[in-house]
Structure formats: structure tokens, C-alpha cells
Amino acid sequence: MFTKVGQIMLYVDNQEEAVDFWTEKLGFIVTSEENNDQGMRWFEIAPKKGAETTIVIHNKEIVANMSPELNLDTPSLMFYSDDFEHLYRDLQNKGINVGEIVNMPSGRVFNFADNEDNYFAVMDKQ
């Protein structure tokens, strides 16, 4: 039986730039950095220490060469925020490409793009 989502794999063209984006602009923390000494290196990040679900940033080219059958598309992720308005303004002020706030039946939502133009969403969860 499943109990929770543990990790989400995010495949990127430039790991260092992706880690900088998620940590410097979004405030995530690096919870671990691994290197298997065979060219495979990855970073695990989380919105805060002790988060149940983390994002693992992998090099897309290396993973594609090792496992060509994998789907390396960007996952559709929905983040929750309990300070929605502040987060929205903060991302705008940092020059992040942010979409308009949209009212959905489940609550207010906006999207944002990372440094590789992958889009993610944020929902107001007050």
C-alpha cells in the first residue's frame, strides 16, 4: 500500500543553474547531493527541512543515455502556499516569469517558469 509521495524526479539540461533557481529564487534547500562516481550526479531539494516530498534534480542528457526508454518530460507539479499573495509578489520581484492569478473551483492558482521554461503551479492553501 502506498503511504506518500517520496521523491519527484526533475530532469534538466543544467543542474547547477536549476539548483540555483530552486534555492536562490524559490528558497528551497539542498537536502543531499550525490555522485555515483560513474558520471551520475544528482541534487535532492525540498521547500523546507523535514519535507515529506522532495525533488531530485538529474542531468537529462546523462539519464537519457543510461535509460533511453524513460520519459524525461517535466512533471506537472502543484505547490501549495499559505502566503499566496506574498509568494506571488516575491516571485515577480525576483524576475521570475509568473502567470496571472486564476480562480479555480479548488482555489486561486498561478503558474511560474523555471530557468529552462518548465512551468509549475501554486495553489492558495490558507
N, CA, C and O atoms as a printed pandas DataFrame, in Angstrom:
     atom_number atom_name residue_name chain_id  residue_number  x_coord  y_coord  z_coord
0              1         N          MET        A               1    0.840   -1.183    0.000
1              2        CA          MET        A               1    0.000    0.000    0.000
2              3         C          MET        A               1    0.886    1.248    0.000
3              4         O          MET        A               1    1.869    1.315    0.738
4              5         N          PHE        A               2    0.540    2.227   -0.821
5              6        CA          PHE        A               2    1.279    3.488   -0.856
6              7         C          PHE        A               2    0.979    4.305    0.390
7              8         O          PHE        A               2   -0.141    4.285    0.899
8              9         N          THR        A               3    1.982    5.021    0.878
9             10        CA          THR        A               3    1.767    5.866    2.054
10            11         C          THR        A               3    2.000    7.350    1.780
11            12         O          THR        A               3    1.423    8.200    2.458
12            13         N          LYS        A               4    2.847    7.672    0.787
13            14        CA          LYS        A               4    3.104    9.070    0.452
14            15         C          LYS        A               4    3.954    9.125   -0.810
15            16         O          LYS        A               4    4.497    8.112   -1.248
16            17         N          VAL        A               5    4.064   10.310   -1.387
17            18        CA          VAL        A               5    4.988   10.534   -2.498
18            19         C          VAL        A               5    6.313   10.940   -1.875
19            20         O          VAL        A               5    6.385   11.932   -1.151
20            21         N          GLY        A               6    7.356   10.181   -2.154
21            22        CA          GLY        A               6    8.650   10.445   -1.536
22            23         C          GLY        A               6    9.504   11.411   -2.325
23            24         O          GLY        A               6    9.987   12.404   -1.780
24            25         N          GLN        A               7    9.699   11.130   -3.614
25            26        CA          GLN        A               7   10.553   11.968   -4.454
26            27         C          GLN        A               7    9.918   12.159   -5.821
27            28         O          GLN        A               7    9.215   11.287   -6.330
28            29         N          ILE        A               8   10.180   13.304   -6.392
29            30        CA          ILE        A               8    9.784   13.619   -7.759
30            31         C          ILE        A               8   11.059   13.878   -8.534
31            32         O          ILE        A               8   11.892   14.680   -8.112
32            33         N          MET        A               9   11.219   13.206   -9.661
33            34        CA          MET        A               9   12.420   13.368  -10.481
34            35         C          MET        A               9   12.200   14.496  -11.479
35            36         O          MET        A               9   11.215   14.509  -12.217
36            37         N          LEU        A              10   13.131   15.437  -11.487
37            38        CA          LEU        A              10   13.097   16.559  -12.420
38            39         C          LEU        A              10   14.368   16.488  -13.258
39            40         O          LEU        A              10   15.476   16.610  -12.734
40            41         N          TYR        A              11   14.200   16.290  -14.561
41            42        CA          TYR        A              11   15.326   16.144  -15.478
42            43         C          TYR        A              11   15.573   17.477  -16.168
43            44         O          TYR        A              11   14.679   18.023  -16.814
44            45         N          VAL        A              12   16.787   17.999  -16.028
45            46        CA          VAL        A              12   17.109   19.334  -16.536
46            47         C          VAL        A              12   18.362   19.295  -17.401
47            48         O          VAL        A              12   19.149   18.351  -17.343
48            49         N          ASP        A              13   18.528   20.340  -18.203
49            50        CA          ASP        A              13   19.703   20.453  -19.049
50            51         C          ASP        A              13   20.929   20.915  -18.267
51            52         O          ASP        A              13   22.048   20.494  -18.564
52            53         N          ASN        A              14   20.727   21.781  -17.265
53            54        CA          ASN        A              14   21.838   22.320  -16.492
54            55         C          ASN        A              14   21.506   22.220  -15.001
55            56         O          ASN        A              14   20.745   23.029  -14.469
56            57         N          GLN        A              15   22.076   21.233  -14.345
57            58        CA          GLN        A              15   21.780   21.003  -12.930
58            59         C          GLN        A              15   22.152   22.178  -12.037
59            60         O          GLN        A              15   21.372   22.563  -11.166
60            61         N          GLU        A              16   23.327   22.749  -12.241
61            62        CA          GLU        A              16   23.774   23.837  -11.369
62            63         C          GLU        A              16   22.831   25.033  -11.466
63            64         O          GLU        A              16   22.468   25.623  -10.448
64            65         N          GLU        A              17   22.434   25.392  -12.692
65            66        CA          GLU        A              17   21.502   26.506  -12.857
66            67         C          GLU        A              17   20.147   26.180  -12.237
67            68         O          GLU        A              17   19.514   27.045  -11.633
68            69         N          ALA        A              18   19.703   24.934  -12.385
69            70        CA          ALA        A              18   18.425   24.532  -11.803
70            71         C          ALA        A              18   18.479   24.598  -10.276
71            72         O          ALA        A              18   17.555   25.106   -9.642
72            73         N          VAL        A              19   19.550   24.090   -9.695
73            74        CA          VAL        A              19   19.687   24.137   -8.236
74            75         C          VAL        A              19   19.725   25.591   -7.770
75            76         O          VAL        A              19   19.080   25.933   -6.779
76            77         N          ASP        A              20   20.461   26.443   -8.458
77            78        CA          ASP        A              20   20.493   27.869   -8.104
78            79         C          ASP        A              20   19.100   28.484   -8.167
79            80         O          ASP        A              20   18.713   29.239   -7.276
80            81         N          PHE        A              21   18.348   28.166   -9.214
81            82        CA          PHE        A              21   16.990   28.704   -9.346
82            83         C          PHE        A              21   16.130   28.296   -8.156
83            84         O          PHE        A              21   15.510   29.141   -7.510
84            85         N          TRP        A              22   16.096   26.997   -7.871
85            86        CA          TRP        A              22   15.218   26.498   -6.813
86            87         C          TRP        A              22   15.646   26.975   -5.426
87            88         O          TRP        A              22   14.798   27.213   -4.566
88            89         N          THR        A              23   16.954   27.116   -5.202
89            90        CA          THR        A              23   17.415   27.533   -3.873
90            91         C          THR        A              23   17.465   29.053   -3.733
91            92         O          THR        A              23   16.935   29.604   -2.769
92            93         N          GLU        A              24   18.097   29.731   -4.687
93            94        CA          GLU        A              24   18.284   31.178   -4.584
94            95         C          GLU        A              24   16.996   31.962   -4.813
95            96         O          GLU        A              24   16.732   32.939   -4.112
96            97         N          LYS        A              25   16.202   31.546   -5.779
97            98        CA          LYS        A              25   14.990   32.303   -6.114
98            99         C          LYS        A              25   13.752   31.808   -5.391
99           100         O          LYS        A              25   12.871   32.602   -5.062
100          101         N          LEU        A              26   13.668   30.505   -5.138
101          102        CA          LEU        A              26   12.459   29.962   -4.525
102          103         C          LEU        A              26   12.613   29.613   -3.056
103          104         O          LEU        A              26   11.622   29.349   -2.376
104          105         N          GLY        A              27   13.845   29.609   -2.555
105          106        CA          GLY        A              27   14.057   29.360   -1.131
106          107         C          GLY        A              27   14.084   27.905   -0.718
107          108         O          GLY        A              27   14.039   27.606    0.476
108          109         N          PHE        A              28   14.158   26.975   -1.689
109          110        CA          PHE        A              28   14.295   25.561   -1.347
110          111         C          PHE        A              28   15.682   25.335   -0.750
111          112         O          PHE        A              28   16.574   26.172   -0.888
112          113         N          ILE        A              29   15.850   24.203   -0.091
113          114        CA          ILE        A              29   17.151   23.840    0.463
114          115         C          ILE        A              29   17.634   22.550   -0.199
115          116         O          ILE        A              29   16.829   21.711   -0.605
116          117         N          VAL        A              30   18.941   22.402   -0.301
117          118        CA          VAL        A              30   19.523   21.158   -0.791
118          119         C          VAL        A              30   19.623   20.221    0.403
119          120         O          VAL        A              30   20.321   20.505    1.377
120          121         N          THR        A              31   18.914   19.096    0.314
121          122        CA          THR        A              31   18.941   18.139    1.424
122          123         C          THR        A              31   20.034   17.099    1.241
123          124         O          THR        A              31   20.504   16.510    2.214
124          125         N          SER        A              32   20.445   16.869   -0.018
125          126        CA          SER        A              32   21.585   15.993   -0.267
126          127         C          SER        A              32   22.094   16.193   -1.685
127          128         O          SER        A              32   21.362   16.619   -2.579
128          129         N          GLU        A              33   23.356   15.877   -1.863
129          130        CA          GLU        A              33   23.994   15.881   -3.178
130          131         C          GLU        A              33   24.725   14.555   -3.296
131          132         O          GLU        A              33   25.517   14.193   -2.426
132          133         N          GLU        A              34   24.457   13.836   -4.373
133          134        CA          GLU        A              34   25.041   12.513   -4.546
134          135         C          GLU        A              34   25.809   12.444   -5.860
135          136         O          GLU        A              34   25.474   13.121   -6.832
136          137         N          ASN        A              35   26.844   11.614   -5.868
137          138        CA          ASN        A              35   27.636   11.374   -7.060
138          139         C          ASN        A              35   28.047    9.918   -7.013
139          140         O          ASN        A              35   28.711    9.486   -6.071
140          141         N          ASN        A              36   27.648    9.139   -8.049
141          142        CA          ASN        A              36   27.952    7.713   -8.022
142          143         C          ASN        A              36   29.317    7.388   -8.626
143          144         O          ASN        A              36   29.639    6.218   -8.829
144          145         N          ASP        A              37   30.119    8.408   -8.914
145          146        CA          ASP        A              37   31.465    8.262   -9.467
146          147         C          ASP        A              37   31.483    7.582  -10.838
147          148         O          ASP        A              37   32.529    7.114  -11.287
148          149         N          GLN        A              38   30.335    7.530  -11.494
149          150        CA          GLN        A              38   30.254    6.994  -12.851
150          151         C          GLN        A              38   29.594    8.026  -13.774
151          152         O          GLN        A              38   29.011    7.677  -14.800
152          153         N          GLY        A              39   29.698    9.301  -13.387
153          154        CA          GLY        A              39   29.130   10.375  -14.180
154          155         C          GLY        A              39   27.720   10.763  -13.795
155          156         O          GLY        A              39   27.175   11.734  -14.319
156          157         N          MET        A              40   27.130   10.018  -12.889
157          158        CA          MET        A              40   25.760   10.298  -12.455
158          159         C          MET        A              40   25.806   11.106  -11.166
159          160         O          MET        A              40   26.337   10.653  -10.152
160          161         N          ARG        A              41   25.245   12.303  -11.218
161          162        CA          ARG        A              41   25.227   13.204  -10.065
162          163         C          ARG        A              41   23.819   13.751   -9.933
163          164         O          ARG        A              41   23.174   14.038  -10.942
164          165         N          TRP        A              42   23.327   13.901   -8.708
165          166        CA          TRP        A              42   22.003   14.464   -8.523
166          167         C          TRP        A              42   21.925   15.240   -7.228
167          168         O          TRP        A              42   22.718   15.043   -6.308
168          169         N          PHE        A              43   20.941   16.136   -7.182
169          170        CA          PHE        A              43   20.698   17.001   -6.032
170          171         C          PHE        A              43   19.275   16.763   -5.560
171          172         O          PHE        A              43   18.341   16.742   -6.362
172          173         N          GLU        A              44   19.115   16.585   -4.269
173          174        CA          GLU        A              44   17.778   16.472   -3.691
174          175         C          GLU        A              44   17.465   17.789   -3.009
175          176         O          GLU        A              44   18.246   18.273   -2.189
176          177         N          ILE        A              45   16.312   18.373   -3.351
177          178        CA          ILE        A              45   15.920   19.656   -2.774
178          179         C          ILE        A              45   14.535   19.542   -2.153
179          180         O          ILE        A              45   13.756   18.654   -2.501
180          181         N          ALA        A              46   14.241   20.445   -1.238
181          182        CA          ALA        A              46   12.940   20.447   -0.568
182          183         C          ALA        A              46   12.589   21.884   -0.187
183          184         O          ALA        A              46   13.476   22.722   -0.023
184          185         N          PRO        A              47   11.290   22.168   -0.046
185          186        CA          PRO        A              47   10.893   23.521    0.348
186          187         C          PRO        A              47   11.303   23.872    1.779
187          188         O          PRO        A              47   11.432   25.045    2.126
188          189         N          LYS        A              48   11.504   22.851    2.594
189          190        CA          LYS        A              48   11.940   23.080    3.972
190          191         C          LYS        A              48   12.506   21.789    4.525
191          192         O          LYS        A              48   12.260   20.708    3.990
192          193         N          LYS        A              49   13.265   21.911    5.597
193          194        CA          LYS        A              49   13.831   20.731    6.249
194          195         C          LYS        A              49   12.700   19.853    6.773
195          196         O          LYS        A              49   11.742   20.343    7.371
196          197         N          GLY        A              50   12.826   18.558    6.541
197          198        CA          GLY        A              50   11.820   17.620    7.018
198          199         C          GLY        A              50   10.612   17.462    6.108
199          200         O          GLY        A              50    9.649   16.793    6.481
200          201         N          ALA        A              51   10.641   18.061    4.928
201          202        CA          ALA        A              51    9.519   17.915    4.000
202          203         C          ALA        A              51    9.348   16.442    3.619
203          204         O          ALA        A              51   10.331   15.725    3.428
204          205         N          GLU        A              52    8.107   16.005    3.512
205          206        CA          GLU        A              52    7.851   14.598    3.185
206          207         C          GLU        A              52    8.180   14.277    1.741
207          208         O          GLU        A              52    8.594   13.158    1.438
208          209         N          THR        A              53    8.005   15.230    0.846
209          210        CA          THR        A              53    8.267   15.009   -0.566
210          211         C          THR        A              53    9.407   15.919   -1.001
211          212         O          THR        A              53    9.425   17.104   -0.668
212          213         N          THR        A              54   10.354   15.364   -1.742
213          214        CA          THR        A              54   11.485   16.137   -2.237
214          215         C          THR        A              54   11.537   16.055   -3.762
215          216         O          THR        A              54   10.903   15.199   -4.378
216          217         N          ILE        A              55   12.301   16.957   -4.346
217          218        CA          ILE        A              55   12.543   16.959   -5.787
218          219         C          ILE        A              55   13.994   16.585   -5.998
219          220         O          ILE        A              55   14.888   17.141   -5.360
220          221         N          VAL        A              56   14.229   15.637   -6.900
221          222        CA          VAL        A              56   15.588   15.226   -7.211
222          223         C          VAL        A              56   15.913   15.744   -8.607
223          224         O          VAL        A              56   15.242   15.402   -9.580
224          225         N          ILE        A              57   16.952   16.572   -8.692
225          226        CA          ILE        A              57   17.344   17.196   -9.960
226          227         C          ILE        A              57   18.439   16.355  -10.607
227          228         O          ILE        A              57   19.536   16.199  -10.071
228          229         N          HIS        A              58   18.100   15.814  -11.787
229          230        CA          HIS        A              58   19.007   14.957  -12.544
230          231         C          HIS        A              58   19.407   15.642  -13.852
231          232         O          HIS        A              58   18.686   16.496  -14.368
232          233         N          ASN        A              59   20.558   15.254  -14.370
233          234        CA          ASN        A              59   21.012   15.709  -15.672
234          235         C          ASN        A              59   20.276   14.914  -16.750
235          236         O          ASN        A              59   20.431   13.697  -16.851
236          237         N          LYS        A              60   19.475   15.612  -17.549
237          238        CA          LYS        A              60   18.624   14.968  -18.552
238          239         C          LYS        A              60   19.426   14.154  -19.567
239          240         O          LYS        A              60   19.037   13.037  -19.908
240          241         N          GLU        A              61   20.535   14.700  -20.049
241          242        CA          GLU        A              61   21.333   14.022  -21.075
242          243         C          GLU        A              61   21.935   12.715  -20.550
243          244         O          GLU        A              61   21.910   11.692  -21.234
244          245         N          ILE        A              62   22.470   12.762  -19.342
245          246        CA          ILE        A              62   23.082   11.562  -18.767
246          247         C          ILE        A              62   22.037   10.475  -18.533
247          248         O          ILE        A              62   22.277    9.305  -18.833
248          249         N          VAL        A              63   20.885   10.858  -18.000
249          250        CA          VAL        A              63   19.821    9.878  -17.755
250          251         C          VAL        A              63   19.315    9.306  -19.077
251          252         O          VAL        A              63   19.060    8.105  -19.170
252          253         N          ALA        A              64   19.169   10.143  -20.092
253          254        CA          ALA        A              64   18.711    9.670  -21.406
254          255         C          ALA        A              64   19.683    8.656  -21.998
255          256         O          ALA        A              64   19.260    7.676  -22.612
256          257         N          ASN        A              65   20.972    8.883  -21.819
257          258        CA          ASN        A              65   21.964    7.939  -22.327
258          259         C          ASN        A              65   21.946    6.622  -21.553
259          260         O          ASN        A              65   22.159    5.559  -22.137
260          261         N          MET        A              66   21.697    6.681  -20.263
261          262        CA          MET        A              66   21.681    5.477  -19.436
262          263         C          MET        A              66   20.380    4.691  -19.587
263          264         O          MET        A              66   20.379    3.460  -19.562
264          265         N          SER        A              67   19.266    5.423  -19.744
265          266        CA          SER        A              67   17.940    4.788  -19.813
266          267         C          SER        A              67   17.094    5.475  -20.885
267          268         O          SER        A              67   16.213    6.272  -20.563
268          269         N          PRO        A              68   17.357    5.168  -22.155
269          270        CA          PRO        A              68   16.646    5.867  -23.236
270          271         C          PRO        A              68   15.136    5.644  -23.237
271          272         O          PRO        A              68   14.409    6.396  -23.886
272          273         N          GLU        A              69   14.653    4.638  -22.531
273          274        CA          GLU        A              69   13.219    4.366  -22.510
274          275         C          GLU        A              69   12.442    5.261  -21.542
275          276         O          GLU        A              69   11.212    5.292  -21.586
276          277         N          LEU        A              70   13.143    5.988  -20.672
277          278        CA          LEU        A              70   12.471    6.829  -19.679
278          279         C          LEU        A              70   11.824    8.050  -20.320
279          280         O          LEU        A              70   12.339    8.607  -21.289
280          281         N          ASN        A              71   10.699    8.452  -19.766
281          282        CA          ASN        A              71   10.056    9.705  -20.156
282          283         C          ASN        A              71   10.709   10.811  -19.339
283          284         O          ASN        A              71   10.581   10.834  -18.115
284          285         N          LEU        A              72   11.400   11.718  -19.995
285          286        CA          LEU        A              72   12.143   12.776  -19.301
286          287         C          LEU        A              72   11.418   14.112  -19.335
287          288         O          LEU        A              72   12.014   15.148  -19.041
288          289         N          ASP        A              73   10.131   14.099  -19.693
289          290        CA          ASP        A              73    9.357   15.338  -19.706
290          291         C          ASP        A              73    9.229   15.899  -18.288
291          292         O          ASP        A              73    9.367   15.178  -17.300
292          293         N          THR        A              74    8.965   17.184  -18.218
293          294        CA          THR        A              74    8.805   17.854  -16.929
294          295         C          THR        A              74    7.502   17.412  -16.279
295          296         O          THR        A              74    6.454   17.437  -16.923
296          297         N          PRO        A              75    7.550   17.009  -15.014
297          298        CA          PRO        A              75    6.302   16.634  -14.336
298          299         C          PRO        A              75    5.440   17.868  -14.087
299          300         O          PRO        A              75    5.957   18.972  -13.916
300          301         N          SER        A              76    4.144   17.675  -14.067
301          302        CA          SER        A              76    3.225   18.760  -13.760
302          303         C          SER        A              76    3.077   18.804  -12.240
303          304         O          SER        A              76    2.442   17.935  -11.643
304          305         N          LEU        A              77    3.668   19.819  -11.629
305          306        CA          LEU        A              77    3.680   19.911  -10.166
306          307         C          LEU        A              77    2.804   21.063   -9.694
307          308         O          LEU        A              77    2.820   22.146  -10.279
308          309         N          MET        A              78    2.043   20.825   -8.639
309          310        CA          MET        A              78    1.226   21.847   -7.990
310          311         C          MET        A              78    1.756   22.023   -6.575
311          312         O          MET        A              78    1.701   21.100   -5.763
312          313         N          PHE        A              79    2.263   23.200   -6.291
313          314        CA          PHE        A              79    2.733   23.533   -4.954
314          315         C          PHE        A              79    1.626   24.249   -4.208
315          316         O          PHE        A              79    0.782   24.900   -4.824
316          317         N          TYR        A              80    1.618   24.137   -2.888
317          318        CA          TYR        A              80    0.672   24.860   -2.046
318          319         C          TYR        A              80    1.408   25.974   -1.320
319          320         O          TYR        A              80    2.588   25.851   -0.991
320          321         N          SER        A              81    0.691   27.063   -1.076
321          322        CA          SER        A              81    1.261   28.174   -0.322
322          323         C          SER        A              81    0.238   28.671    0.689
323          324         O          SER        A              81   -0.944   28.809    0.372
324          325         N          ASP        A              82    0.697   28.939    1.902
325          326        CA          ASP        A              82   -0.190   29.541    2.899
326          327         C          ASP        A              82    0.019   31.047    2.977
327          328         O          ASP        A              82   -0.611   31.717    3.795
328          329         N          ASP        A              83    0.903   31.590    2.127
329          330        CA          ASP        A              83    1.102   33.037    1.999
330          331         C          ASP        A              83    1.155   33.369    0.507
331          332         O          ASP        A              83    2.145   33.887   -0.009
332          333         N          PHE        A              84    0.059   33.051   -0.153
333          334        CA          PHE        A              84   -0.079   33.075   -1.601
334          335         C          PHE        A              84    0.277   34.432   -2.222
335          336         O          PHE        A              84    1.096   34.501   -3.139
336          337         N          GLU        A              85   -0.333   35.494   -1.726
337          338        CA          GLU        A              85   -0.107   36.844   -2.281
338          339         C          GLU        A              85    1.361   37.248   -2.151
339          340         O          GLU        A              85    1.951   37.776   -3.094
340          341         N          HIS        A              86    1.937   37.002   -0.995
341          342        CA          HIS        A              86    3.340   37.357   -0.766
342          343         C          HIS        A              86    4.249   36.574   -1.708
343          344         O          HIS        A              86    5.166   37.140   -2.303
344          345         N          LEU        A              87    3.996   35.272   -1.844
345          346        CA          LEU        A              87    4.802   34.447   -2.746
346          347         C          LEU        A              87    4.683   34.949   -4.178
347          348         O          LEU        A              87    5.685   35.037   -4.888
348          349         N          TYR        A              88    3.488   35.273   -4.604
349          350        CA          TYR        A              88    3.258   35.762   -5.966
350          351         C          TYR        A              88    4.085   37.033   -6.227
351          352         O          TYR        A              88    4.795   37.123   -7.228
352          353         N          ARG        A              89    3.983   38.003   -5.324
353          354        CA          ARG        A              89    4.738   39.266   -5.476
354          355         C          ARG        A              89    6.239   39.027   -5.403
355          356         O          ARG        A              89    7.005   39.633   -6.152
356          357         N          ASP        A              90    6.662   38.139   -4.498
357          358        CA          ASP        A              90    8.080   37.842   -4.338
358          359         C          ASP        A              90    8.665   37.256   -5.620
359          360         O          ASP        A              90    9.745   37.664   -6.047
360          361         N          LEU        A              91    7.970   36.308   -6.235
361          362        CA          LEU        A              91    8.454   35.717   -7.483
362          363         C          LEU        A              91    8.511   36.762   -8.594
363          364         O          LEU        A              91    9.461   36.789   -9.377
364          365         N          GLN        A              92    7.497   37.619   -8.663
365          366        CA          GLN        A              92    7.511   38.700   -9.653
366          367         C          GLN        A              92    8.709   39.615   -9.434
367          368         O          GLN        A              92    9.413   39.963  -10.382
368          369         N          ASN        A              93    8.937   40.000   -8.192
369          370        CA          ASN        A              93   10.041   40.911   -7.863
370          371         C          ASN        A              93   11.408   40.309   -8.172
371          372         O          ASN        A              93   12.370   41.040   -8.408
372          373         N          LYS        A              94   11.497   38.984   -8.172
373          374        CA          LYS        A              94   12.756   38.310   -8.488
374          375         C          LYS        A              94   12.934   38.091   -9.983
375          376         O          LYS        A              94   13.910   37.474  -10.408
376          377         N          GLY        A              95   11.996   38.595  -10.784
377          378        CA          GLY        A              95   12.107   38.484  -12.231
378          379         C          GLY        A              95   11.730   37.128  -12.783
379          380         O          GLY        A              95   12.087   36.801  -13.915
380          381         N          ILE        A              96   11.019   36.336  -12.009
381          382        CA          ILE        A              96   10.575   35.020  -12.465
382          383         C          ILE        A              96    9.332   35.207  -13.329
383          384         O          ILE        A              96    8.464   36.019  -13.009
384          385         N          ASN        A              97    9.250   34.458  -14.417
385          386        CA          ASN        A              97    8.082   34.513  -15.289
386          387         C          ASN        A              97    6.895   33.904  -14.543
387          388         O          ASN        A              97    6.844   32.696  -14.313
388          389         N          VAL        A              98    5.938   34.766  -14.168
389          390        CA          VAL        A              98    4.790   34.363  -13.365
390          391         C          VAL        A              98    3.517   34.652  -14.145
391          392         O          VAL        A              98    3.365   35.738  -14.704
392          393         N          GLY        A              99    2.601   33.689  -14.188
393          394        CA          GLY        A              99    1.315   33.886  -14.849
394          395         C          GLY        A              99    0.345   34.642  -13.957
395          396         O          GLY        A              99    0.627   34.915  -12.790
396          397         N          GLU        A             100   -0.787   34.968  -14.525
397          398        CA          GLU        A             100   -1.825   35.667  -13.763
398          399         C          GLU        A             100   -2.470   34.725  -12.753
399          400         O          GLU        A             100   -2.474   33.508  -12.936
400          401         N          ILE        A             101   -3.011   35.300  -11.691
401          402        CA          ILE        A             101   -3.761   34.520  -10.710
402          403         C          ILE        A             101   -5.109   34.179  -11.330
403          404         O          ILE        A             101   -5.808   35.045  -11.855
404          405         N          VAL        A             102   -5.457   32.899  -11.256
405          406        CA          VAL        A             102   -6.700   32.400  -11.834
406          407         C          VAL        A             102   -7.535   31.785  -10.723
407          408         O          VAL        A             102   -7.018   31.066   -9.869
408          409         N          ASN        A             103   -8.839   32.076  -10.741
409          410        CA          ASN        A             103   -9.754   31.465   -9.767
410          411         C          ASN        A             103  -10.272   30.153  -10.326
411          412         O          ASN        A             103  -10.927   30.116  -11.368
412          413         N          MET        A             104   -9.967   29.075   -9.614
413          414        CA          MET        A             104  -10.409   27.738   -9.994
414          415         C          MET        A             104  -11.425   27.268   -8.941
415          416         O          MET        A             104  -11.490   27.841   -7.853
416          417         N          PRO        A             105  -12.204   26.248   -9.251
417          418        CA          PRO        A             105  -13.155   25.740   -8.238
418          419         C          PRO        A             105  -12.469   25.320   -6.938
419          420         O          PRO        A             105  -13.064   25.411   -5.864
420          421         N          SER        A             106  -11.222   24.862   -7.032
421          422        CA          SER        A             106  -10.500   24.408   -5.840
422          423         C          SER        A             106   -9.714   25.517   -5.149
423          424         O          SER        A             106   -9.151   25.290   -4.079
424          425         N          GLY        A             107   -9.663   26.715   -5.738
425          426        CA          GLY        A             107   -8.944   27.830   -5.132
426          427         C          GLY        A             107   -8.173   28.643   -6.157
427          428         O          GLY        A             107   -8.202   28.346   -7.351
428          429         N          ARG        A             108   -7.493   29.657   -5.687
429          430        CA          ARG        A             108   -6.699   30.515   -6.571
430          431         C          ARG        A             108   -5.390   29.835   -6.931
431          432         O          ARG        A             108   -4.770   29.167   -6.104
432          433         N          VAL        A             109   -4.976   30.020   -8.198
433          434        CA          VAL        A             109   -3.787   29.357   -8.724
434          435         C          VAL        A             109   -3.027   30.318   -9.626
435          436         O          VAL        A             109   -3.631   31.139  -10.315
436          437         N          PHE        A             110   -1.692   30.213   -9.620
437          438        CA          PHE        A             110   -0.877   30.866  -10.641
438          439         C          PHE        A             110    0.239   29.914  -11.022
439          440         O          PHE        A             110    0.561   28.987  -10.279
440          441         N          ASN        A             111    0.826   30.147  -12.186
441          442        CA          ASN        A             111    1.966   29.318  -12.585
442          443         C          ASN        A             111    3.224   30.171  -12.670
443          444         O          ASN        A             111    3.165   31.400  -12.713
444          445         N          PHE        A             112    4.353   29.493  -12.694
445          446        CA          PHE        A             112    5.644   30.171  -12.848
446          447         C          PHE        A             112    6.556   29.258  -13.645
447          448         O          PHE        A             112    6.355   28.045  -13.704
448          449         N          ALA        A             113    7.567   29.868  -14.259
449          450        CA          ALA        A             113    8.520   29.103  -15.078
450          451         C          ALA        A             113    9.893   29.124  -14.424
451          452         O          ALA        A             113   10.302   30.123  -13.834
452          453         N          ASP        A             114   10.599   27.998  -14.540
453          454        CA          ASP        A             114   11.970   27.950  -14.058
454          455         C          ASP        A             114   12.912   28.492  -15.132
455          456         O          ASP        A             114   12.457   29.024  -16.145
456          457         N          ASN        A             115   14.205   28.362  -14.917
457          458        CA          ASN        A             115   15.201   28.901  -15.836
458          459         C          ASN        A             115   15.265   28.157  -17.170
459          460         O          ASN        A             115   15.923   28.626  -18.099
460          461         N          GLU        A             116   14.592   27.000  -17.284
461          462        CA          GLU        A             116   14.552   26.247  -18.544
462          463         C          GLU        A             116   13.153   26.280  -19.164
463          464         O          GLU        A             116   12.835   25.473  -20.037
464          465         N          ASP        A             117   12.326   27.218  -18.707
465          466        CA          ASP        A             117   10.946   27.394  -19.181
466          467         C          ASP        A             117   10.043   26.196  -18.914
467          468         O          ASP        A             117    9.121   25.923  -19.682
468          469         N          ASN        A             118   10.309   25.488  -17.831
469          470        CA          ASN        A             118    9.388   24.467  -17.346
470          471         C          ASN        A             118    8.387   25.163  -16.432
471          472         O          ASN        A             118    8.774   25.961  -15.579
472          473         N          TYR        A             119    7.116   24.868  -16.605
473          474        CA          TYR        A             119    6.080   25.546  -15.825
474          475         C          TYR        A             119    5.571   24.684  -14.683
475          476         O          TYR        A             119    5.407   23.471  -14.815
476          477         N          PHE        A             120    5.328   25.342  -13.560
477          478        CA          PHE        A             120    4.803   24.718  -12.355
478          479         C          PHE        A             120    3.690   25.608  -11.818
479          480         O          PHE        A             120    3.616   26.783  -12.180
480          481         N          ALA        A             121    2.837   25.081  -10.976
481          482        CA          ALA        A             121    1.698   25.847  -10.458
482          483         C          ALA        A             121    1.769   25.957   -8.936
483          484         O          ALA        A             121    2.394   25.147   -8.252
484          485         N          VAL        A             122    1.095   27.003   -8.438
485          486        CA          VAL        A             122    0.980   27.230   -6.989
486          487         C          VAL        A             122   -0.483   27.475   -6.688
487          488         O          VAL        A             122   -1.152   28.242   -7.381
488          489         N          MET        A             123   -0.984   26.806   -5.632
489          490        CA          MET        A             123   -2.368   26.991   -5.200
490          491         C          MET        A             123   -2.407   27.615   -3.812
491          492         O          MET        A             123   -1.608   27.276   -2.938
492          493         N          ASP        A             124   -3.340   28.522   -3.628
493          494        CA          ASP        A             124   -3.566   29.174   -2.339
494          495         C          ASP        A             124   -4.178   28.166   -1.374
495          496         O          ASP        A             124   -5.286   27.679   -1.597
496          497         N          LYS        A             125   -3.456   27.856   -0.308
497          498        CA          LYS        A             125   -3.935   26.890    0.697
498          499         C          LYS        A             125   -3.894   27.527    2.071
499          500         O          LYS        A             125   -3.105   27.121    2.924
500          501         N          GLN        A             126   -4.745   28.527    2.290
501          502        CA          GLN        A             126   -4.791   29.188    3.605
502          503         C          GLN        A             126   -5.584   28.378    4.582
503          504         O          GLN        A             126   -5.731   28.775    5.738
